[in-house]
Amino acid sequence: MNNENDLLNVQISALDMIAKDILAIELKPIDGSFLPPYDSGSHLDVYIAPDLVRQYSICSKDLSQVVYRLGILRETNSRGGSKKIFEDFKLHQILKVSKPINKFHLDLSAKKSFLFAGGIGITPLLSMAYALDKNNADFELHYFCRSKNKLAFEDEIHQSRFANKTFIYIDDEPNGIKFDKKCLISGLETNKQIYLCGPSGFIDFVKDQAIECGYSANQIHTEYFNSNVIKTGASFNVVAQKTGINVDVLENQTIAQALKQVGVVIDLSCEQGVCGTCLTPVLEGIPDHRDMYQTDEEKNLNLFITPCCSRSLTERLVLNI
């Protein structure tokens, strides 16, 4: 989690409903200075309330240091984050946010880039599209949405210079264009890259299609917005090494929940193993990794665990907290 001294004080300078249940928020520095620079694919930790932090991608048009723009979906099963934003955020309100963080890097040197957005997953990919267009790079943007009234930034995309490189797929439009994985065949050459962002089911579907076309894992880059992670399992014991406190994690508890009961609080954000906020060093034991944040190679090293969702394959797990 971010140190208090590293946080930015920003003001909400615009609030616009740009589609059904999707809010665009613009943030400006309160002192009139410039915001820290960032790359496309970056996100902010937004401090919505005490102990309530959520991550949102920056989708400004031109990597602006004057304003950060975020696109936020009102989640049907909100755990408090988006619900509070839609109900409580007001124009000119002061917020604390992190400096930009990028764990979804764009390779501007790629021979061609394919951007696949599922729903609100358009936010980091829209920023990537602007960056690629600015660099005269070869790319395609494929945007999937359940219904037309939930298309975020639709007019902006249609008016952009890359409108002719954008393909929009609407689930409830039977006569609309359909996705054909043949569009990926040309990407089999070296240094052609795929970027995926959206719900886990969408990402897994497109990833499978790309692999069937012959893409390798290192050509496919993902950022999950949510997952269907199963958090339950057999009980085990966890030791918080720095305090010496140990606790049994019950079948229906997460490590973070069990530790909180005995006074060891771990910073959380997504609570689905997606964002990496709670990533914690492992000193002893073998984790049962349930997250989507670490790569397979990182999971095999067993150096870190996401206590918001992961469990243990051994009876005892010692964590460096």
C-alpha positions as a Markdown table, in Angstrom:
| # | Residue | x | y | z |
|---|---|---|---|---|
| 1 | Met | 0.0 | 0.0 | 0.0 |
| 2 | Asn | 1.1 | 3.5 | -0.6 |
| 3 | Asn | 2.9 | 5.6 | 2.1 |
| 4 | Glu | 0.8 | 8.6 | 3.2 |
| 5 | Asn | 3.5 | 10.9 | 2.0 |
| 6 | Asp | 3.3 | 9.5 | -1.6 |
| 7 | Leu | -0.4 | 10.2 | -2.0 |
| 8 | Leu | -1.7 | 13.0 | -4.2 |
| 9 | Asn | -4.5 | 15.5 | -3.2 |
| 10 | Val | -6.7 | 16.0 | -6.2 |
| 11 | Gln | -10.1 | 17.6 | -6.8 |
| 12 | Ile | -13.0 | 16.2 | -8.8 |
| 13 | Ser | -13.3 | 18.6 | -11.7 |
| 14 | Ala | -15.9 | 16.8 | -13.8 |
| 15 | Leu | -18.5 | 14.0 | -13.3 |
| 16 | Asp | -20.3 | 12.7 | -16.4 |
| 17 | Met | -22.5 | 9.7 | -16.9 |
| 18 | Ile | -21.2 | 8.5 | -20.3 |
| 19 | Ala | -23.2 | 5.3 | -20.5 |
| 20 | Lys | -25.6 | 3.3 | -18.4 |
| 21 | Asp | -24.0 | 2.8 | -15.0 |
| 22 | Ile | -20.7 | 4.2 | -16.2 |
| 23 | Leu | -19.3 | 7.4 | -14.7 |
| 24 | Ala | -16.4 | 9.4 | -16.1 |
| 25 | Ile | -14.5 | 11.3 | -13.4 |
| 26 | Glu | -11.8 | 13.9 | -14.1 |
| 27 | Leu | -9.3 | 14.7 | -11.3 |
| 28 | Lys | -7.1 | 17.8 | -11.2 |
| 29 | Pro | -4.4 | 18.9 | -8.7 |
| 30 | Ile | -5.7 | 21.2 | -6.1 |
| 31 | Asp | -2.8 | 23.6 | -6.3 |
| 32 | Gly | -2.8 | 24.1 | -10.0 |
| 33 | Ser | 0.4 | 22.3 | -10.6 |
| 34 | Phe | 1.1 | 19.4 | -13.0 |
| 35 | Leu | 0.2 | 15.8 | -12.1 |
| 36 | Pro | 2.9 | 13.1 | -12.1 |
| 37 | Pro | 3.6 | 11.6 | -15.6 |
| 38 | Tyr | 2.3 | 8.1 | -16.5 |
| 39 | Asp | 2.3 | 5.6 | -19.3 |
| 40 | Ser | -0.8 | 4.1 | -21.0 |
| 41 | Gly | -2.1 | 1.2 | -19.0 |
| 42 | Ser | -1.5 | 2.9 | -15.7 |
| 43 | His | -4.0 | 3.0 | -12.8 |
| 44 | Leu | -4.6 | 4.9 | -9.6 |
| 45 | Asp | -5.4 | 3.7 | -6.1 |
| 46 | Val | -8.4 | 5.8 | -5.2 |
| 47 | Tyr | -9.0 | 6.3 | -1.5 |
| 48 | Ile | -12.8 | 6.3 | -1.4 |
| 49 | Ala | -13.2 | 6.1 | 2.4 |
| 50 | Pro | -11.1 | 5.0 | 5.4 |
| 51 | Asp | -10.1 | 1.3 | 4.7 |
| 52 | Leu | -11.8 | 1.5 | 1.3 |
| 53 | Val | -9.4 | 1.6 | -1.6 |
| 54 | Arg | -10.1 | 0.7 | -5.2 |
| 55 | Gln | -8.0 | 0.8 | -8.4 |
| 56 | Tyr | -9.1 | 2.5 | -11.6 |
| 57 | Ser | -7.3 | 2.8 | -14.9 |
| 58 | Ile | -6.4 | 6.2 | -16.3 |
| 59 | Cys | -8.0 | 6.8 | -19.7 |
| 60 | Ser | -7.1 | 10.3 | -20.5 |
| 61 | Lys | -6.6 | 11.0 | -24.2 |
| 62 | Asp | -3.1 | 12.3 | -24.4 |
| 63 | Leu | -1.3 | 11.2 | -21.2 |
| 64 | Ser | -2.3 | 14.6 | -19.8 |
| 65 | Gln | -0.5 | 15.8 | -16.7 |
| 66 | Val | -3.3 | 18.4 | -16.3 |
| 67 | Val | -6.1 | 16.0 | -15.6 |
| 68 | Tyr | -6.5 | 12.2 | -14.8 |
| 69 | Arg | -9.7 | 10.7 | -16.3 |
| 70 | Leu | -11.2 | 7.5 | -14.9 |
| 71 | Gly | -14.1 | 5.4 | -16.1 |
| 72 | Ile | -16.0 | 3.7 | -13.3 |
| 73 | Leu | -18.7 | 1.0 | -13.6 |
| 74 | Arg | -21.4 | 0.8 | -11.0 |
| 75 | Glu | -21.0 | -2.9 | -10.0 |
| 76 | Thr | -24.2 | -4.9 | -9.6 |
| 77 | Asn | -22.7 | -6.7 | -6.6 |
| 78 | Ser | -20.6 | -3.9 | -5.3 |
| 79 | Arg | -18.6 | -4.5 | -2.1 |
| 80 | Gly | -18.9 | -0.8 | -1.3 |
| 81 | Gly | -16.4 | 0.9 | -3.7 |
| 82 | Ser | -18.4 | 1.8 | -6.8 |
| 83 | Lys | -21.6 | 2.1 | -4.8 |
| 84 | Lys | -20.1 | 4.8 | -2.6 |
| 85 | Ile | -18.6 | 6.6 | -5.6 |
| 86 | Phe | -21.9 | 6.8 | -7.4 |
| 87 | Glu | -23.8 | 7.9 | -4.3 |
| 88 | Asp | -21.4 | 10.2 | -2.6 |
| 89 | Phe | -18.8 | 11.7 | -4.9 |
| 90 | Lys | -19.5 | 15.3 | -5.8 |
| 91 | Leu | -18.0 | 18.0 | -8.0 |
| 92 | His | -15.0 | 19.8 | -6.4 |
| 93 | Gln | -14.7 | 17.1 | -3.8 |
| 94 | Ile | -11.1 | 16.6 | -2.6 |
| 95 | Leu | -9.7 | 13.0 | -2.8 |
| 96 | Lys | -6.5 | 11.2 | -2.1 |
| 97 | Val | -5.1 | 9.0 | -4.8 |
| 98 | Ser | -1.8 | 7.2 | -5.4 |
| 99 | Lys | 0.7 | 8.3 | -8.0 |
| 100 | Pro | 0.2 | 6.4 | -11.2 |
| 101 | Ile | 1.1 | 2.7 | -11.1 |
| 102 | Asn | 1.6 | 0.6 | -14.2 |
| 103 | Lys | 1.5 | -3.2 | -14.2 |
| 104 | Phe | 0.0 | -3.4 | -17.7 |
| 105 | His | 2.7 | -2.1 | -19.9 |
| 106 | Leu | 2.3 | -1.3 | -23.6 |
| 107 | Asp | 5.2 | -2.2 | -26.1 |
| 108 | Leu | 5.2 | 0.7 | -28.5 |
| 109 | Ser | 7.8 | -1.0 | -30.6 |
| 110 | Ala | 5.5 | -4.0 | -31.5 |
| 111 | Lys | 5.0 | -4.7 | -35.2 |
| 112 | Lys | 1.2 | -4.7 | -34.5 |
| 113 | Ser | -0.9 | -4.6 | -31.4 |
| 114 | Phe | -4.4 | -6.1 | -30.8 |
| 115 | Leu | -6.4 | -4.5 | -28.0 |
| 116 | Phe | -9.3 | -6.5 | -26.7 |
| 117 | Ala | -11.7 | -4.7 | -24.2 |
| 118 | Gly | -14.6 | -6.4 | -22.4 |
| 119 | Gly | -17.0 | -3.8 | -21.0 |
| 120 | Ile | -15.3 | -1.4 | -18.6 |
| 121 | Gly | -12.1 | -3.0 | -19.6 |
| 122 | Ile | -12.0 | -0.3 | -22.4 |
| 123 | Thr | -10.4 | 2.2 | -19.9 |
| 124 | Pro | -6.7 | 1.1 | -20.1 |
| 125 | Leu | -7.0 | 0.0 | -23.7 |
| 126 | Leu | -8.5 | 3.4 | -24.8 |
| 127 | Ser | -5.4 | 5.0 | -23.3 |
| 128 | Met | -3.2 | 2.5 | -25.2 |
| 129 | Ala | -5.1 | 3.2 | -28.5 |
| 130 | Tyr | -4.3 | 6.9 | -28.1 |
| 131 | Ala | -0.6 | 6.2 | -27.5 |
| 132 | Leu | -0.4 | 3.8 | -30.4 |
| 133 | Asp | -2.1 | 6.3 | -32.7 |
| 134 | Lys | 0.1 | 9.1 | -31.6 |
| 135 | Asn | 3.1 | 6.9 | -32.5 |
| 136 | Asn | 1.6 | 6.0 | -35.9 |
| 137 | Ala | 1.7 | 2.3 | -34.8 |
| 138 | Asp | -0.2 | -0.5 | -36.5 |
| 139 | Phe | -3.0 | -1.7 | -34.2 |
| 140 | Glu | -6.7 | -2.8 | -33.9 |
| 141 | Leu | -9.1 | -2.1 | -31.0 |
| 142 | His | -11.8 | -4.7 | -30.4 |
| 143 | Tyr | -14.5 | -3.6 | -28.0 |
| 144 | Phe | -17.1 | -6.0 | -26.6 |
| 145 | Cys | -20.1 | -4.9 | -24.7 |
| 146 | Arg | -23.4 | -6.6 | -23.6 |
| 147 | Ser | -25.7 | -3.7 | -24.8 |
| 148 | Lys | -25.3 | -0.5 | -26.7 |
| 149 | Asn | -26.4 | 1.7 | -23.8 |
| 150 | Lys | -23.3 | 0.4 | -21.9 |
| 151 | Leu | -20.8 | 1.5 | -24.5 |
| 152 | Ala | -18.4 | 3.8 | -22.7 |
| 153 | Phe | -16.7 | 6.6 | -24.7 |
| 154 | Glu | -18.7 | 5.6 | -27.8 |
| 155 | Asp | -18.9 | 9.0 | -29.5 |
| 156 | Glu | -15.3 | 9.8 | -28.6 |
| 157 | Ile | -14.1 | 6.5 | -30.3 |
| 158 | His | -16.2 | 7.2 | -33.4 |
| 159 | Gln | -14.7 | 10.7 | -33.7 |
| 160 | Ser | -11.1 | 9.5 | -33.1 |
| 161 | Arg | -8.4 | 9.1 | -35.7 |
| 162 | Phe | -8.5 | 5.3 | -35.0 |
| 163 | Ala | -12.2 | 4.9 | -35.6 |
| 164 | Asn | -11.5 | 2.8 | -38.7 |
| 165 | Lys | -9.3 | 0.5 | -36.6 |
| 166 | Thr | -12.0 | -0.1 | -34.1 |
| 167 | Phe | -14.4 | -3.0 | -34.1 |
| 168 | Ile | -17.4 | -2.9 | -31.7 |
| 169 | Tyr | -19.3 | -6.1 | -30.8 |
| 170 | Ile | -22.7 | -5.8 | -29.0 |
| 171 | Asp | -24.1 | -9.0 | -27.5 |
| 172 | Asp | -27.8 | -8.0 | -27.8 |
| 173 | Glu | -27.6 | -6.9 | -31.5 |
| 174 | Pro | -28.2 | -10.0 | -33.6 |
| 175 | Asn | -27.3 | -8.2 | -36.8 |
| 176 | Gly | -24.1 | -6.6 | -35.5 |
| 177 | Ile | -20.6 | -7.8 | -36.4 |
| 178 | Lys | -19.4 | -11.0 | -34.8 |
| 179 | Phe | -15.9 | -11.8 | -33.6 |
| 180 | Asp | -13.9 | -14.0 | -35.9 |
| 181 | Lys | -10.6 | -15.2 | -34.6 |
| 182 | Lys | -9.2 | -15.1 | -38.2 |
| 183 | Cys | -8.4 | -11.5 | -37.5 |
| 184 | Leu | -5.6 | -12.8 | -35.2 |
| 185 | Ile | -3.9 | -15.0 | -37.8 |
| 186 | Ser | -1.8 | -12.2 | -39.1 |
| 187 | Gly | -0.4 | -11.8 | -35.6 |
| 188 | Leu | 1.7 | -14.9 | -35.5 |
| 189 | Glu | 4.8 | -13.2 | -36.7 |
| 190 | Thr | 7.4 | -12.2 | -34.1 |
| 191 | Asn | 6.7 | -9.0 | -32.1 |
| 192 | Lys | 3.0 | -8.8 | -32.5 |
| 193 | Gln | 1.2 | -8.4 | -29.2 |
| 194 | Ile | -2.3 | -8.9 | -27.7 |
| 195 | Tyr | -3.6 | -6.9 | -24.8 |
| 196 | Leu | -6.7 | -8.0 | -22.9 |
| 197 | Cys | -8.7 | -6.3 | -20.2 |
| 198 | Gly | -12.1 | -7.1 | -18.7 |
| 199 | Pro | -13.9 | -9.8 | -16.8 |
| 200 | Ser | -12.1 | -13.1 | -16.3 |
| 201 | Gly | -14.5 | -15.1 | -18.6 |
| 202 | Phe | -14.0 | -12.7 | -21.4 |
| 203 | Ile | -10.2 | -12.7 | -21.1 |
| 204 | Asp | -10.0 | -16.5 | -20.9 |
| 205 | Phe | -12.1 | -16.8 | -24.0 |
| 206 | Val | -10.0 | -14.4 | -26.1 |
| 207 | Lys | -6.8 | -15.9 | -24.8 |
| 208 | Asp | -7.9 | -19.4 | -25.7 |
| 209 | Gln | -8.8 | -18.1 | -29.2 |
| 210 | Ala | -5.3 | -16.5 | -29.6 |
| 211 | Ile | -3.5 | -19.7 | -28.4 |
| 212 | Glu | -5.5 | -21.7 | -30.9 |
| 213 | Cys | -4.2 | -19.4 | -33.6 |
| 214 | Gly | -0.7 | -20.1 | -32.5 |
| 215 | Tyr | 0.2 | -17.2 | -30.2 |
| 216 | Ser | 2.6 | -17.8 | -27.4 |
| 217 | Ala | 2.0 | -16.8 | -23.8 |
| 218 | Asn | 4.6 | -14.0 | -23.9 |
| 219 | Gln | 2.6 | -12.3 | -26.7 |
| 220 | Ile | -0.5 | -12.1 | -24.6 |
| 221 | His | -0.8 | -9.5 | -21.8 |
| 222 | Thr | -3.8 | -9.3 | -19.5 |
| 223 | Glu | -5.4 | -7.1 | -16.8 |
| 224 | Tyr | -8.3 | -8.6 | -15.0 |
| 225 | Phe | -11.0 | -6.4 | -13.5 |
| 226 | Asn | -12.6 | -9.2 | -11.5 |
| 227 | Ser | -12.4 | -13.0 | -11.1 |
| 228 | Asn | -14.5 | -15.9 | -10.0 |
| 229 | Val | -11.9 | -17.0 | -7.5 |
| 230 | Ile | -12.9 | -19.7 | -5.0 |
| 231 | Lys | -11.6 | -18.7 | -1.5 |
| 232 | Thr | -12.7 | -21.6 | 0.6 |
| 233 | Gly | -10.8 | -24.8 | 1.4 |
| 234 | Ala | -9.3 | -26.9 | 4.2 |
| 235 | Ser | -8.2 | -25.1 | 7.4 |
| 236 | Phe | -4.6 | -24.4 | 8.2 |
| 237 | Asn | -2.4 | -22.3 | 10.5 |
| 238 | Val | -0.8 | -19.0 | 9.6 |
| 239 | Val | 2.0 | -17.3 | 11.6 |
| 240 | Ala | 2.6 | -13.6 | 11.3 |
| 241 | Gln | 6.4 | -13.7 | 11.8 |
| 242 | Lys | 7.0 | -10.0 | 12.8 |
| 243 | Thr | 4.6 | -10.3 | 15.7 |
| 244 | Gly | 4.7 | -14.0 | 16.5 |
| 245 | Ile | 1.0 | -14.2 | 16.3 |
| 246 | Asn | -0.5 | -17.3 | 14.8 |
| 247 | Val | -4.1 | -18.1 | 13.9 |
| 248 | Asp | -6.1 | -20.9 | 12.4 |
| 249 | Val | -7.7 | -20.0 | 9.0 |
| 250 | Leu | -11.0 | -21.7 | 8.9 |
| 251 | Glu | -12.6 | -23.3 | 5.9 |
| 252 | Asn | -14.8 | -20.3 | 5.0 |
| 253 | Gln | -12.2 | -17.6 | 5.9 |
| 254 | Thr | -9.5 | -15.9 | 4.0 |
| 255 | Ile | -6.0 | -15.5 | 5.5 |
| 256 | Ala | -6.6 | -11.7 | 5.7 |
| 257 | Gln | -9.9 | -12.2 | 7.5 |
| 258 | Ala | -8.4 | -14.6 | 10.1 |
| 259 | Leu | -5.4 | -12.3 | 10.7 |
| 260 | Lys | -7.6 | -9.3 | 11.2 |
| 261 | Gln | -9.5 | -11.0 | 14.0 |
| 262 | Val | -6.2 | -11.3 | 16.0 |
| 263 | Gly | -5.1 | -7.7 | 15.2 |
| 264 | Val | -2.9 | -8.2 | 12.2 |
| 265 | Val | -4.4 | -6.0 | 9.4 |
| 266 | Ile | -3.3 | -6.4 | 5.8 |
| 267 | Asp | -4.0 | -3.7 | 3.2 |
| 268 | Leu | -6.6 | -4.9 | 0.7 |
| 269 | Ser | -8.2 | -3.5 | -2.4 |
| 270 | Cys | -9.8 | -5.8 | -4.9 |
| 271 | Glu | -10.1 | -8.8 | -2.5 |
| 272 | Gln | -10.2 | -11.1 | -5.6 |
| 273 | Gly | -6.5 | -11.8 | -6.2 |
| 274 | Val | -6.4 | -9.4 | -9.2 |
| 275 | Cys | -4.6 | -6.2 | -8.1 |
| 276 | Gly | -1.6 | -7.3 | -6.0 |
| 277 | Thr | -2.2 | -4.8 | -3.2 |
| 278 | Cys | -2.0 | -7.4 | -0.5 |
| 279 | Leu | 1.0 | -9.3 | -1.9 |
| 280 | Thr | 2.9 | -10.7 | 1.1 |
| 281 | Pro | 6.3 | -12.5 | 1.4 |
| 282 | Val | 6.2 | -16.2 | 2.3 |
| 283 | Leu | 8.9 | -17.5 | 4.7 |
| 284 | Glu | 7.7 | -21.1 | 5.2 |
| 285 | Gly | 5.1 | -23.4 | 3.7 |
| 286 | Ile | 3.6 | -23.8 | 0.3 |
| 287 | Pro | 0.9 | -21.5 | -0.8 |
| 288 | Asp | -2.2 | -22.6 | -2.7 |
| 289 | His | -2.2 | -19.7 | -5.2 |
| 290 | Arg | -5.7 | -18.6 | -6.2 |
| 291 | Asp | -4.8 | -15.2 | -7.6 |
| 292 | Met | -4.6 | -13.9 | -11.1 |
| 293 | Tyr | -2.0 | -11.2 | -10.3 |
| 294 | Gln | 1.2 | -13.4 | -10.3 |
| 295 | Thr | 2.5 | -15.2 | -13.3 |
| 296 | Asp | 2.8 | -19.0 | -13.3 |
| 297 | Glu | 6.6 | -18.6 | -13.0 |
| 298 | Glu | 6.2 | -16.3 | -9.9 |
| 299 | Lys | 3.7 | -18.7 | -8.4 |
| 300 | Asn | 6.1 | -21.6 | -8.8 |
| 301 | Leu | 8.7 | -19.8 | -6.8 |
| 302 | Asn | 6.3 | -19.5 | -3.8 |
| 303 | Leu | 7.9 | -16.3 | -2.7 |
| 304 | Phe | 4.7 | -14.3 | -2.3 |
| 305 | Ile | 1.0 | -14.9 | -1.5 |
| 306 | Thr | -2.2 | -12.9 | -1.9 |
| 307 | Pro | -3.9 | -13.4 | 1.5 |
| 308 | Cys | -7.2 | -11.9 | 0.2 |
| 309 | Cys | -8.0 | -15.2 | -1.6 |
| 310 | Ser | -5.1 | -17.7 | -1.6 |
| 311 | Arg | -4.7 | -20.6 | 0.9 |
| 312 | Ser | -2.1 | -23.1 | 1.9 |
| 313 | Leu | -1.1 | -26.5 | 0.7 |
| 314 | Thr | 0.8 | -27.2 | 3.9 |
| 315 | Glu | -0.6 | -27.3 | 7.5 |
| 316 | Arg | 1.4 | -24.2 | 8.4 |
| 317 | Leu | 2.3 | -21.0 | 6.5 |
| 318 | Val | 4.7 | -18.4 | 7.9 |
| 319 | Leu | 4.3 | -14.9 | 6.4 |
| 320 | Asn | 6.7 | -12.0 | 6.7 |
| 321 | Ile | 4.2 | -9.6 | 8.3 |
